[in-house]
Amino acid sequence: MAQIIPGFIVGLREGLEAFLIVTLILEYLNKLGKKELHGSVTRGMFTGLGISVVFGILLWLLALTVASGSDAVGKLWEAGASLVAVLFITYFIYWMIQHGKSLVQDVRDSVDANLSARGLFLLATVAVAREGAEIALFAFTAEDKVIYLTGTISGILVAAILALLIYKSLVRVDIGLIFRITLVYLILQAGYLFGYAIHELLSALQSIGMLSADAAIYAKLYNLGGTVLDHKTGVIGIPLNVLVGWYSKPEIIQAIIQLVYIGILGNIWRRKNSIK
């Protein structure tokens, strides 16, 4: 059940960004006196949601198909798919870092450049589909996809309600704070995913006989499995796994890659926010 919390946070974060972009487009159209274009934006939003759902289903079916093969093939697929997912997720996170502080102006500039029914439809479609694709990639790489997806859908519903309340001016929320906190979480989870992909790749190479079990590359930084810090069963390890991507028995190379990844993205974010 621990997977439901990461799913909820990712769904809330990405869903809120997608719906807020739509909200910003609608509000700017109101300011421009172009309310007749609202329908195009709404249709684009639902099209983007549809594309995200189809993308997620295709990923799920692909995972089920490969899972029916041999253990070695399954591990290679898991490692390869996770690495590809990390690449896309890293791009999405980098986009968030680059546009987070100027989101409102970026949206307005995009509306000005696409001020037509077709242009606004495509703008809303791409904005929603981009966030939906990231949600699908995180869900695709989750160990318990059903539980993770349950949390994700819950997060998206909360995001939709919150965005609607903000649009109707019924609530005031520090969106910047929410985005900062959840972006830190996404970076930590992406780092964990990168490390996990390396772990699965090493396991796959052992399964197909390319590396022996006693190869130096399998040396562990520490092994706290079976203790309270076990990331799957420990009373402390499970919350740490959910919150910061804790792994209780990582290979040295896995831990290094995870920490370096988090450090690089964290530094990029720090430098971006330090620019005046």
C-alpha positions in Angstrom: 0.0 0.0 0.0 3.0 2.3 0.3 2.9 2.9 -3.4 -0.3 4.8 -3.1 1.4 7.8 -1.6 4.0 8.3 -4.4 1.2 7.8 -7.0 -1.0 10.4 -5.2 1.8 13.0 -5.1 2.7 12.5 -8.7 -0.9 12.7 -9.8 -1.5 15.8 -7.7 1.6 17.6 -8.9 1.3 16.8 -12.7 -2.5 17.1 -12.7 -2.4 20.4 -10.9 0.1 21.8 -13.4 -1.9 20.6 -16.4 -5.2 22.0 -15.0 -3.6 25.3 -13.9 -2.2 25.8 -17.4 -5.7 25.3 -18.8 -7.0 27.7 -16.1 -4.4 30.3 -17.0 -5.4 30.1 -20.7 -9.1 30.5 -19.9 -8.4 33.5 -17.6 -6.2 35.2 -20.2 -8.9 34.7 -22.8 -11.4 36.4 -20.5 -9.0 39.3 -20.2 -8.6 39.5 -24.0 -12.4 39.3 -24.4 -12.2 36.0 -26.3 -14.5 33.9 -24.3 -15.9 32.3 -27.5 -12.6 30.4 -27.7 -13.1 28.6 -24.3 -14.6 25.6 -26.1 -11.4 25.0 -28.1 -9.4 25.0 -24.9 -11.8 22.6 -23.2 -11.8 20.2 -26.1 -8.0 20.3 -26.1 -7.9 19.5 -22.4 -10.0 16.4 -22.9 -8.1 15.4 -26.0 -4.9 15.6 -24.0 -6.4 13.5 -21.2 -7.5 10.9 -23.8 -4.0 10.8 -25.3 -2.5 10.3 -21.8 -4.9 7.4 -21.1 -4.2 5.7 -24.4 -0.4 6.1 -23.8 -0.7 4.7 -20.4 -2.7 1.7 -21.6 -0.2 0.9 -24.3 2.6 1.0 -21.8 0.7 -1.3 -19.5 -0.1 -3.8 -22.3 3.5 -3.7 -23.4 4.7 -4.5 -19.9 2.2 -7.4 -19.5 3.4 -8.9 -22.8 7.1 -8.8 -21.9 6.4 -10.0 -18.4 5.0 -13.3 -19.8 8.5 -14.1 -21.2 11.5 -15.5 -19.4 12.9 -14.0 -16.2 16.1 -12.8 -17.9 14.0 -11.1 -20.7 11.7 -9.6 -18.0 14.7 -8.1 -16.1 16.3 -6.7 -19.3 13.0 -5.2 -20.3 12.5 -3.7 -16.8 16.0 -2.2 -16.8 15.7 -0.8 -20.4 12.2 0.5 -19.9 13.1 2.2 -16.7 16.2 3.9 -18.2 14.1 5.2 -21.1 11.5 6.4 -18.6 14.2 8.2 -16.7 15.3 10.0 -19.8 11.8 11.3 -20.5 11.1 12.1 -16.9 14.4 14.0 -16.6 13.4 16.1 -19.6 10.0 16.9 -18.0 11.6 17.8 -14.7 14.1 20.0 -16.6 11.2 21.7 -18.4 9.5 22.4 -15.0 12.8 23.9 -13.6 13.1 26.1 -16.7 9.5 27.4 -16.8 8.4 27.2 -13.2 9.0 30.8 -12.2 7.7 32.2 -15.5 4.8 29.9 -16.1 2.1 32.6 -16.2 4.0 34.7 -18.7 5.0 31.7 -20.8 1.3 30.6 -21.0 0.2 34.2 -22.0 2.9 34.3 -24.7 1.8 31.0 -26.0 -1.8 32.2 -26.2 -0.8 35.3 -28.0 1.1 33.2 -30.5 -1.8 30.7 -31.0 -4.8 33.0 -30.8 -7.2 30.8 -32.9 -9.5 27.9 -32.3 -7.1 25.4 -33.8 -4.0 27.0 -32.1 -5.6 27.0 -28.6 -6.9 23.5 -29.1 -3.4 22.2 -29.9 -1.9 24.3 -27.0 -4.2 22.8 -24.4 -3.8 19.3 -25.9 0.0 19.4 -25.7 0.0 20.9 -22.2 -2.2 18.3 -20.7 -0.7 15.4 -22.7 2.8 16.4 -21.6 1.9 16.1 -17.9 -0.2 13.0 -18.6 2.7 11.3 -20.3 4.9 11.9 -17.2 2.2 10.4 -14.9 2.0 7.4 -17.2 5.8 6.9 -17.2 5.9 7.0 -13.4 3.0 4.6 -13.1 4.5 2.3 -15.7 7.7 1.9 -13.7 6.0 1.3 -10.4 6.3 -2.1 -8.8 2.7 -2.4 -7.8 1.0 -0.6 -10.7 -2.6 -1.1 -9.5 -2.0 0.5 -6.1 0.2 3.2 -7.7 -2.5 4.0 -10.3 -5.1 4.2 -7.5 -3.1 6.9 -5.8 -2.4 8.6 -9.1 -6.1 8.9 -10.0 -6.9 10.2 -6.5 -4.2 12.8 -6.9 -5.5 13.9 -10.3 -9.1 14.2 -9.0 -7.9 16.4 -6.1 -5.9 18.5 -8.5 -8.9 19.0 -10.8 -11.1 20.1 -7.9 -8.4 22.4 -6.5 -7.8 24.0 -10.0 -11.6 24.5 -10.4 -11.8 26.2 -7.0 -8.9 28.4 -7.8 -10.4 29.3 -11.2 -13.7 30.2 -9.5 -11.7 32.3 -6.9 -13.2 30.2 -4.1 -9.8 29.3 -2.5 -6.4 30.9 -2.3 -3.4 28.5 -2.4 0.3 29.1 -2.5 0.8 27.1 -5.8 4.4 28.1 -5.9 5.1 26.3 -2.6 3.2 23.2 -3.7 5.2 23.1 -6.9 8.5 23.5 -5.1 7.8 20.8 -2.6 6.5 18.3 -5.2 9.4 19.1 -7.6 11.8 18.1 -4.9 9.8 14.9 -4.5 9.9 14.2 -8.2 13.6 14.6 -8.4 14.1 12.2 -5.5 11.8 9.6 -7.1 13.4 10.0 -10.5 16.8 9.4 -8.8 15.5 6.3 -7.1 14.1 5.1 -10.5 17.5 5.6 -12.1 19.2 3.6 -9.4 16.6 0.9 -9.6 17.1 0.6 -13.4 20.8 0.1 -12.8 20.0 -2.6 -10.2 17.7 -4.4 -12.6 20.2 -4.2 -15.4 22.9 -5.8 -13.2 20.4 -8.5 -12.1 19.6 -9.2 -15.8 23.2 -9.5 -16.8 23.7 -12.1 -14.0 20.6 -14.0 -15.2 21.8 -14.3 -18.7 25.3 -15.3 -17.6 27.2 -12.2 -18.8 28.4 -11.5 -15.2 29.1 -13.9 -12.4 27.3 -13.4 -9.0 30.6 -12.6 -7.3 31.7 -9.9 -9.8 33.0 -6.7 -8.1 30.3 -4.6 -9.6 27.7 -6.4 -7.4 29.4 -5.2 -4.2 26.8 -3.5 -1.9 27.3 -0.2 -0.2 25.4 -1.7 2.8 22.7 -4.4 3.3 19.9 -3.5 5.8 17.4 -6.0 4.4 15.3 -7.7 7.0 15.7 -4.8 9.5 13.4 -1.9 10.4 15.2 -0.1 7.5 14.2 -2.6 4.9 12.6 -0.6 2.1 9.9 -3.2 1.4 9.0 -4.4 4.9 10.7 -2.2 7.6 8.5 0.2 9.7 11.1 2.9 9.0 12.3 1.7 5.6 8.9 1.9 4.0 8.3 5.6 4.8 11.8 6.5 3.8 11.3 4.7 0.5 8.1 6.6 -0.1 9.5 10.0 0.9 13.1 10.0 -0.3 13.6 6.9 -2.5 15.5 5.0 0.2 16.8 1.5 -0.9 18.0 -0.8 1.9 20.6 -2.9 0.0 22.0 -1.0 -3.0 25.0 -1.9 -5.0 27.7 0.8 -4.7 27.3 1.8 -8.4 23.5 2.0 -7.9 23.8 4.3 -4.9 26.4 6.5 -6.6 24.3 7.0 -9.7 21.2 7.8 -7.7 23.0 10.4 -5.6 24.8 11.9 -8.5 21.5 12.2 -10.5 19.8 13.9 -7.6 22.8 16.2 -7.0 23.0 17.3 -10.7 19.2 18.1 -11.0 19.2 19.7 -7.6 22.1 21.9 -8.6 20.5 22.9 -11.9 17.3 23.9 -9.9 19.3 25.9 -7.4 21.2 27.8 -10.0 18.0 28.5 -12.0 16.4 29.9 -8.8 19.5 32.0 -8.0 19.3 33.9 -11.3 17.8 37.3 -10.7 
